[in-house]
Amino acid sequence: MEIKDKVAVITGGGSGIGEALAERFHNEGARGVVVVDRDADNADRVAQGIGGTAVGLDVTDEAGIVDLVNQTVKDYGTLDVFVSNAGYVTQGGLEAENAEIQRMWEVHVMSHVYAARAAVPVMVANGGGYLLNTASAAGLLTQLGSLQYSITKAAAVSLGEFLAITYGERGIKVSVLCPQAVETNILANSPDQLDQDRGTPGSAAGDGVLTAEELADTVMDCMSEERFLVLPHPEVQTYRERKANDVDRWINGMQRFQSQLFAGSDFAPADWLLS
Protein backbone atom coordinates (compact mmCIF):
# COMPACT_ATOMS: atom_id res chain seq x y z
CA MET A 1 0.00 0.00 0.00
CA GLU A 2 1.09 3.53 -0.77
CA ILE A 3 0.08 6.24 1.69
CA LYS A 4 -0.62 8.93 -0.89
CA ASP A 5 -4.29 10.01 -0.77
CA LYS A 6 -5.05 7.58 2.07
CA VAL A 7 -6.78 8.30 5.39
CA ALA A 8 -4.95 7.02 8.47
CA VAL A 9 -5.57 6.84 12.21
CA ILE A 10 -2.48 6.64 14.44
CA THR A 11 -2.79 5.89 18.16
CA GLY A 12 0.06 6.82 20.44
CA GLY A 13 0.56 9.57 17.88
CA GLY A 14 1.51 12.33 20.29
CA SER A 15 5.18 11.37 20.57
CA GLY A 16 7.87 8.92 19.51
CA ILE A 17 7.06 6.38 16.81
CA GLY A 18 3.49 7.58 16.39
CA GLU A 19 4.55 11.19 15.89
CA ALA A 20 7.22 10.19 13.36
CA LEU A 21 4.70 8.12 11.39
CA ALA A 22 2.13 10.92 11.43
CA GLU A 23 4.69 13.32 9.98
CA ARG A 24 5.87 10.76 7.43
CA PHE A 25 2.34 9.91 6.31
CA HIS A 26 1.67 13.61 5.83
CA ASN A 27 4.87 14.04 3.83
CA GLU A 28 3.93 11.04 1.69
CA GLY A 29 0.69 12.75 0.70
CA ALA A 30 -1.90 11.20 3.01
CA ARG A 31 -5.30 12.84 2.51
CA GLY A 32 -6.02 12.73 6.22
CA VAL A 33 -4.13 11.80 9.39
CA VAL A 34 -5.96 11.44 12.71
CA VAL A 35 -3.51 11.74 15.61
CA VAL A 36 -4.73 9.93 18.71
CA ASP A 37 -3.09 10.04 22.13
CA ARG A 38 -4.06 9.81 25.77
CA ASP A 39 -2.25 13.14 26.11
CA ALA A 40 -4.65 15.36 24.17
CA ASP A 41 -2.23 18.29 24.19
CA ASN A 42 0.47 16.25 22.48
CA ALA A 43 -2.04 14.91 19.96
CA ASP A 44 -3.08 18.48 19.19
CA ARG A 45 0.54 19.63 18.84
CA VAL A 46 1.35 16.90 16.30
CA ALA A 47 -1.92 17.32 14.41
CA GLN A 48 -1.48 21.07 14.10
CA GLY A 49 1.99 20.55 12.66
CA ILE A 50 0.68 18.38 9.81
CA GLY A 51 -2.80 19.77 9.31
CA GLY A 52 -4.37 16.65 10.77
CA THR A 53 -7.07 15.92 13.31
CA ALA A 54 -6.34 15.47 17.01
CA VAL A 55 -8.21 13.11 19.33
CA GLY A 56 -7.55 12.62 23.03
CA LEU A 57 -8.32 8.99 23.85
CA ASP A 58 -7.21 6.08 26.03
CA VAL A 59 -6.86 3.11 23.65
CA THR A 60 -8.26 0.72 26.26
CA ASP A 61 -11.67 2.39 25.85
CA GLU A 62 -13.37 0.21 23.22
CA ALA A 63 -16.39 2.46 22.89
CA GLY A 64 -14.02 5.36 22.33
CA ILE A 65 -12.24 3.43 19.55
CA VAL A 66 -15.57 2.70 17.87
CA ASP A 67 -16.46 6.39 18.05
CA LEU A 68 -13.01 7.27 16.67
CA VAL A 69 -13.48 5.08 13.61
CA ASN A 70 -17.03 6.29 13.01
CA GLN A 71 -15.99 9.93 13.31
CA THR A 72 -13.04 9.41 10.96
CA VAL A 73 -15.34 7.93 8.34
CA LYS A 74 -17.79 10.79 8.87
CA ASP A 75 -15.05 13.41 8.49
CA TYR A 76 -13.06 11.86 5.65
CA GLY A 77 -15.46 9.45 4.01
CA THR A 78 -13.30 6.40 4.58
CA LEU A 79 -10.55 4.77 6.65
CA ASP A 80 -7.62 3.14 4.86
CA VAL A 81 -4.97 2.63 7.54
CA PHE A 82 -5.18 2.06 11.29
CA VAL A 83 -1.85 2.27 13.13
CA SER A 84 -2.36 0.79 16.60
CA ASN A 85 0.78 2.01 18.28
CA ALA A 86 0.25 2.90 21.95
CA GLY A 87 2.50 1.14 24.46
CA TYR A 88 4.73 1.38 27.52
CA VAL A 89 7.10 -0.76 29.58
CA THR A 90 7.67 -1.48 33.26
CA GLN A 91 10.01 -3.90 34.96
CA GLY A 92 9.07 -6.98 36.95
CA GLY A 93 8.91 -10.75 37.14
CA LEU A 94 6.45 -13.04 38.89
CA GLU A 95 6.14 -10.47 41.65
CA ALA A 96 4.44 -8.02 39.30
CA GLU A 97 1.01 -7.02 40.51
CA ASN A 98 -1.93 -8.59 38.68
CA ALA A 99 -3.31 -5.13 38.02
CA GLU A 100 -0.09 -4.12 36.26
CA ILE A 101 -0.12 -7.23 34.06
CA GLN A 102 -3.78 -6.66 33.24
CA ARG A 103 -3.23 -2.99 32.41
CA MET A 104 -0.41 -3.87 30.02
CA TRP A 105 -2.60 -6.60 28.49
CA GLU A 106 -5.27 -3.99 27.81
CA VAL A 107 -2.82 -1.56 26.20
CA HIS A 108 -0.68 -4.02 24.22
CA VAL A 109 -3.26 -6.60 23.16
CA MET A 110 -6.85 -5.55 23.65
CA SER A 111 -6.24 -2.15 22.08
CA HIS A 112 -5.26 -3.96 18.86
CA VAL A 113 -8.39 -6.11 19.14
CA TYR A 114 -10.56 -3.04 19.60
CA ALA A 115 -8.91 -1.29 16.65
CA ALA A 116 -9.35 -4.27 14.33
CA ARG A 117 -12.90 -4.93 15.52
CA ALA A 118 -13.89 -1.36 14.70
CA ALA A 119 -11.82 -0.81 11.55
CA VAL A 120 -11.95 -4.12 9.66
CA PRO A 121 -15.68 -4.01 8.76
CA VAL A 122 -15.25 -0.47 7.42
CA MET A 123 -12.17 -1.46 5.44
CA VAL A 124 -13.76 -4.62 4.02
CA ALA A 125 -16.79 -2.61 2.90
CA ASN A 126 -14.44 -0.20 1.14
CA GLY A 127 -12.56 -2.97 -0.64
CA GLY A 128 -9.59 -3.30 1.71
CA GLY A 129 -7.34 -1.59 4.21
CA TYR A 130 -4.21 -1.83 6.31
CA LEU A 131 -3.58 -2.59 9.99
CA LEU A 132 -0.15 -1.68 11.34
CA ASN A 133 0.22 -2.89 14.93
CA THR A 134 3.23 -1.92 17.01
CA ALA A 135 4.55 -4.89 18.95
CA SER A 136 8.27 -5.24 19.70
CA ALA A 137 11.25 -7.47 19.10
CA ALA A 138 10.34 -8.64 22.60
CA GLY A 139 7.26 -10.23 21.07
CA LEU A 140 9.49 -12.43 18.91
CA LEU A 141 12.21 -13.00 21.50
CA THR A 142 11.62 -11.76 25.05
CA GLN A 143 12.21 -8.70 27.24
CA LEU A 144 14.75 -9.34 29.94
CA GLY A 145 13.48 -7.94 33.22
CA SER A 146 9.82 -7.55 32.26
CA LEU A 147 7.44 -10.49 32.37
CA GLN A 148 4.43 -8.32 31.56
CA TYR A 149 6.03 -6.70 28.51
CA SER A 150 7.29 -10.03 27.17
CA ILE A 151 3.99 -11.89 27.29
CA THR A 152 1.81 -9.06 26.04
CA LYS A 153 4.07 -8.25 23.10
CA ALA A 154 4.20 -11.94 22.16
CA ALA A 155 0.41 -11.98 22.23
CA ALA A 156 0.36 -8.88 20.01
CA VAL A 157 2.44 -10.69 17.38
CA SER A 158 0.18 -13.74 17.57
CA LEU A 159 -2.89 -11.54 17.17
CA GLY A 160 -1.35 -9.96 14.09
CA GLU A 161 -0.78 -13.39 12.57
CA PHE A 162 -4.40 -14.32 13.22
CA LEU A 163 -5.70 -11.12 11.66
CA ALA A 164 -3.50 -11.52 8.58
CA ILE A 165 -4.57 -15.14 8.04
CA THR A 166 -8.24 -14.65 8.82
CA TYR A 167 -8.95 -11.40 6.97
CA GLY A 168 -6.26 -11.33 4.28
CA GLU A 169 -8.61 -12.70 1.64
CA ARG A 170 -11.03 -9.88 2.47
CA GLY A 171 -8.45 -7.30 1.47
CA ILE A 172 -6.99 -6.58 4.92
CA LYS A 173 -3.21 -6.26 4.96
CA VAL A 174 -1.46 -6.57 8.31
CA SER A 175 2.01 -5.58 9.44
CA VAL A 176 3.48 -5.98 12.92
CA LEU A 177 6.20 -3.53 13.89
CA CYS A 178 8.90 -5.23 15.99
CA PRO A 179 11.78 -2.87 16.74
CA GLN A 180 14.46 -3.09 19.37
CA ALA A 181 15.64 0.21 20.89
CA VAL A 182 14.20 3.44 19.51
CA GLU A 183 14.70 6.94 20.87
CA THR A 184 11.33 7.28 22.58
CA ASN A 185 9.96 7.55 26.11
CA ILE A 186 9.68 3.78 26.25
CA LEU A 187 13.46 3.36 25.96
CA ALA A 188 14.05 5.63 28.95
CA ASN A 189 11.70 3.47 31.04
CA SER A 190 13.10 0.10 29.94
CA PRO A 191 14.37 -2.12 32.78
CA ASP A 192 17.53 -2.92 30.81
CA GLN A 193 18.16 0.53 29.38
CA LEU A 194 21.63 1.86 28.64
CA ASP A 195 23.63 1.92 31.88
CA GLN A 196 25.22 5.35 31.93
CA ASP A 197 27.63 4.45 34.74
CA ARG A 198 28.97 1.27 33.15
CA GLY A 199 28.55 2.47 29.58
CA THR A 200 27.09 -0.86 28.49
CA PRO A 201 23.93 -1.34 26.43
CA GLY A 202 20.84 -3.20 27.57
CA SER A 203 19.50 -6.12 25.57
CA ALA A 204 17.32 -3.93 23.37
CA ALA A 205 20.04 -1.36 22.70
CA GLY A 206 22.83 -3.78 21.84
CA ASP A 207 22.18 -3.48 18.09
CA GLY A 208 21.93 0.28 18.11
CA VAL A 209 19.31 2.85 18.99
CA LEU A 210 17.30 4.15 16.04
CA THR A 211 15.58 7.48 15.82
CA ALA A 212 11.84 7.34 15.31
CA GLU A 213 12.39 8.92 11.90
CA GLU A 214 14.77 6.13 10.88
CA LEU A 215 12.20 3.58 11.98
CA ALA A 216 9.57 5.33 9.87
CA ASP A 217 11.73 4.70 6.79
CA THR A 218 11.54 0.95 7.39
CA VAL A 219 7.80 1.11 8.04
CA MET A 220 7.19 2.84 4.72
CA ASP A 221 9.29 0.27 2.84
CA CYS A 222 7.46 -2.65 4.49
CA MET A 223 4.01 -1.15 3.93
CA SER A 224 4.86 -0.55 0.28
CA GLU A 225 5.79 -4.24 -0.03
CA GLU A 226 3.00 -5.32 2.37
CA ARG A 227 5.37 -7.37 4.50
CA PHE A 228 4.01 -8.83 7.73
CA LEU A 229 7.07 -8.37 9.95
CA VAL A 230 8.56 -4.89 10.14
CA LEU A 231 12.09 -5.31 11.52
CA PRO A 232 13.92 -1.97 11.73
CA HIS A 233 16.81 -3.87 13.38
CA PRO A 234 17.65 -6.62 10.84
CA GLU A 235 19.59 -8.56 13.50
CA VAL A 236 16.25 -9.61 14.99
CA GLN A 237 15.68 -11.98 12.07
CA THR A 238 18.96 -13.75 12.88
CA TYR A 239 17.94 -14.10 16.53
CA ARG A 240 14.56 -15.50 15.50
CA GLU A 241 16.25 -18.11 13.33
CA ARG A 242 18.63 -19.12 16.12
CA LYS A 243 15.72 -19.45 18.54
CA ALA A 244 13.73 -21.57 16.06
CA ASN A 245 16.68 -23.81 15.23
CA ASP A 246 17.61 -24.64 18.84
CA VAL A 247 15.39 -23.11 21.51
CA ASP A 248 17.25 -24.78 24.40
CA ARG A 249 20.56 -23.32 23.30
CA TRP A 250 18.88 -19.96 22.83
CA ILE A 251 17.40 -20.03 26.36
CA ASN A 252 20.77 -20.97 27.85
CA GLY A 253 22.38 -18.09 26.01
CA MET A 254 19.71 -15.68 27.21
CA GLN A 255 20.23 -16.85 30.78
CA ARG A 256 23.93 -16.00 30.51
CA PHE A 257 23.12 -12.67 28.89
CA GLN A 258 20.69 -11.82 31.69
CA SER A 259 23.30 -12.59 34.34
CA GLN A 260 25.78 -10.29 32.62
CA LEU A 261 23.21 -7.59 32.01
CA PHE A 262 22.04 -7.28 35.59
CA ALA A 263 25.38 -7.96 37.29
CA GLY A 264 25.88 -5.26 39.90
CA SER A 265 22.48 -3.79 39.18
CA ASP A 266 19.90 -2.74 41.77
CA PHE A 267 17.36 -4.76 39.82
CA ALA A 268 17.25 -8.47 39.12
CA PRO A 269 14.01 -10.16 38.07
CA ALA A 270 14.34 -13.07 40.52
CA ASP A 271 15.31 -11.07 43.63
CA TRP A 272 11.84 -11.38 45.15
CA LEU A 273 12.50 -15.08 45.80
CA LEU A 274 15.16 -14.12 48.34
CA SER A 275 13.02 -11.69 50.31
C-alpha positions in Angstrom: 0.0 0.0 0.0 1.1 3.5 -0.8 0.1 6.2 1.7 -0.6 8.9 -0.9 -4.3 10.0 -0.8 -5.1 7.6 2.1 -6.8 8.3 5.4 -4.9 7.0 8.5 -5.6 6.8 12.2 -2.5 6.6 14.4 -2.8 5.9 18.2 0.1 6.8 20.4 0.6 9.6 17.9 1.5 12.3 20.3 5.2 11.4 20.6 7.9 8.9 19.5 7.1 6.4 16.8 3.5 7.6 16.4 4.5 11.2 15.9 7.2 10.2 13.4 4.7 8.1 11.4 2.1 10.9 11.4 4.7 13.3 10.0 5.9 10.8 7.4 2.3 9.9 6.3 1.7 13.6 5.8 4.9 14.0 3.8 3.9 11.0 1.7 0.7 12.7 0.7 -1.9 11.2 3.0 -5.3 12.8 2.5 -6.0 12.7 6.2 -4.1 11.8 9.4 -6.0 11.4 12.7 -3.5 11.7 15.6 -4.7 9.9 18.7 -3.1 10.0 22.1 -4.1 9.8 25.8 -2.2 13.1 26.1 -4.6 15.4 24.2 -2.2 18.3 24.2 0.5 16.2 22.5 -2.0 14.9 20.0 -3.1 18.5 19.2 0.5 19.6 18.8 1.3 16.9 16.3 -1.9 17.3 14.4 -1.5 21.1 14.1 2.0 20.5 12.7 0.7 18.4 9.8 -2.8 19.8 9.3 -4.4 16.6 10.8 -7.1 15.9 13.3 -6.3 15.5 17.0 -8.2 13.1 19.3 -7.6 12.6 23.0 -8.3 9.0 23.9 -7.2 6.1 26.0 -6.9 3.1 23.7 -8.3 0.7 26.3 -11.7 2.4 25.9 -13.4 0.2 23.2 -16.4 2.5 22.9 -14.0 5.4 22.3 -12.2 3.4 19.6 -15.6 2.7 17.9 -16.5 6.4 18.0 -13.0 7.3 16.7 -13.5 5.1 13.6 -17.0 6.3 13.0 -16.0 9.9 13.3 -13.0 9.4 11.0 -15.3 7.9 8.3 -17.8 10.8 8.9 -15.1 13.4 8.5 -13.1 11.9 5.6 -15.5 9.4 4.0 -13.3 6.4 4.6 -10.5 4.8 6.7 -7.6 3.1 4.9 -5.0 2.6 7.5 -5.2 2.1 11.3 -1.9 2.3 13.1 -2.4 0.8 16.6 0.8 2.0 18.3 0.3 2.9 21.9 2.5 1.1 24.5 4.7 1.4 27.5 7.1 -0.8 29.6 7.7 -1.5 33.3 10.0 -3.9 35.0 9.1 -7.0 37.0 8.9 -10.7 37.1 6.4 -13.0 38.9 6.1 -10.5 41.7 4.4 -8.0 39.3 1.0 -7.0 40.5 -1.9 -8.6 38.7 -3.3 -5.1 38.0 -0.1 -4.1 36.3 -0.1 -7.2 34.1 -3.8 -6.7 33.2 -3.2 -3.0 32.4 -0.4 -3.9 30.0 -2.6 -6.6 28.5 -5.3 -4.0 27.8 -2.8 -1.6 26.2 -0.7 -4.0 24.2 -3.3 -6.6 23.2 -6.9 -5.5 23.6 -6.2 -2.1 22.1 -5.3 -4.0 18.9 -8.4 -6.1 19.1 -10.6 -3.0 19.6 -8.9 -1.3 16.7 -9.4 -4.3 14.3 -12.9 -4.9 15.5 -13.9 -1.4 14.7 -11.8 -0.8 11.6 -11.9 -4.1 9.7 -15.7 -4.0 8.8 -15.3 -0.5 7.4 -12.2 -1.5 5.4 -13.8 -4.6 4.0 -16.8 -2.6 2.9 -14.4 -0.2 1.1 -12.6 -3.0 -0.6 -9.6 -3.3 1.7 -7.3 -1.6 4.2 -4.2 -1.8 6.3 -3.6 -2.6 10.0 -0.2 -1.7 11.3 0.2 -2.9 14.9 3.2 -1.9 17.0 4.6 -4.9 19.0 8.3 -5.2 19.7 11.2 -7.5 19.1 10.3 -8.6 22.6 7.3 -10.2 21.1 9.5 -12.4 18.9 12.2 -13.0 21.5 11.6 -11.8 25.1 12.2 -8.7 27.2 14.7 -9.3 29.9 13.5 -7.9 33.2 9.8 -7.5 32.3 7.4 -10.5 32.4 4.4 -8.3 31.6 6.0 -6.7 28.5 7.3 -10.0 27.2 4.0 -11.9 27.3 1.8 -9.1 26.0 4.1 -8.2 23.1 4.2 -11.9 22.2 0.4 -12.0 22.2 0.4 -8.9 20.0 2.4 -10.7 17.4 0.2 -13.7 17.6 -2.9 -11.5 17.2 -1.4 -10.0 14.1 -0.8 -13.4 12.6 -4.4 -14.3 13.2 -5.7 -11.1 11.7 -3.5 -11.5 8.6 -4.6 -15.1 8.0 -8.2 -14.6 8.8 -8.9 -11.4 7.0 -6.3 -11.3 4.3 -8.6 -12.7 1.6 -11.0 -9.9 2.5 -8.4 -7.3 1.5 -7.0 -6.6 4.9 -3.2 -6.3 5.0 -1.5 -6.6 8.3 2.0 -5.6 9.4 3.5 -6.0 12.9 6.2 -3.5 13.9 8.9 -5.2 16.0 11.8 -2.9 16.7 14.5 -3.1 19.4 15.6 0.2 20.9 14.2 3.4 19.5 14.7 6.9 20.9 11.3 7.3 22.6 10.0 7.5 26.1 9.7 3.8 26.3 13.5 3.4 26.0 14.0 5.6 28.9 11.7 3.5 31.0 13.1 0.1 29.9 14.4 -2.1 32.8 17.5 -2.9 30.8 18.2 0.5 29.4 21.6 1.9 28.6 23.6 1.9 31.9 25.2 5.4 31.9 27.6 4.4 34.7 29.0 1.3 33.2 28.6 2.5 29.6 27.1 -0.9 28.5 23.9 -1.3 26.4 20.8 -3.2 27.6 19.5 -6.1 25.6 17.3 -3.9 23.4 20.0 -1.4 22.7 22.8 -3.8 21.8 22.2 -3.5 18.1 21.9 0.3 18.1 19.3 2.9 19.0 17.3 4.2 16.0 15.6 7.5 15.8 11.8 7.3 15.3 12.4 8.9 11.9 14.8 6.1 10.9 12.2 3.6 12.0 9.6 5.3 9.9 11.7 4.7 6.8 11.5 0.9 7.4 7.8 1.1 8.0 7.2 2.8 4.7 9.3 0.3 2.8 7.5 -2.6 4.5 4.0 -1.2 3.9 4.9 -0.5 0.3 5.8 -4.2 0.0 3.0 -5.3 2.4 5.4 -7.4 4.5 4.0 -8.8 7.7 7.1 -8.4 10.0 8.6 -4.9 10.1 12.1 -5.3 11.5 13.9 -2.0 11.7 16.8 -3.9 13.4 17.7 -6.6 10.8 19.6 -8.6 13.5 16.3 -9.6 15.0 15.7 -12.0 12.1 19.0 -13.8 12.9 17.9 -14.1 16.5 14.6 -15.5 15.5 16.2 -18.1 13.3 18.6 -19.1 16.1 15.7 -19.5 18.5 13.7 -21.6 16.1 16.7 -23.8 15.2 17.6 -24.6 18.8 15.4 -23.1 21.5 17.2 -24.8 24.4 20.6 -23.3 23.3 18.9 -20.0 22.8 17.4 -20.0 26.4 20.8 -21.0 27.8 22.4 -18.1 26.0 19.7 -15.7 27.2 20.2 -16.8 30.8 23.9 -16.0 30.5 23.1 -12.7 28.9 20.7 -11.8 31.7 23.3 -12.6 34.3 25.8 -10.3 32.6 23.2 -7.6 32.0 22.0 -7.3 35.6 25.4 -8.0 37.3 25.9 -5.3 39.9 22.5 -3.8 39.2 19.9 -2.7 41.8 17.4 -4.8 39.8 17.3 -8.5 39.1 14.0 -10.2 38.1 14.3 -13.1 40.5 15.3 -11.1 43.6 11.8 -11.4 45.1 12.5 -15.1 45.8 15.2 -14.1 48.3 13.0 -11.7 50.3 
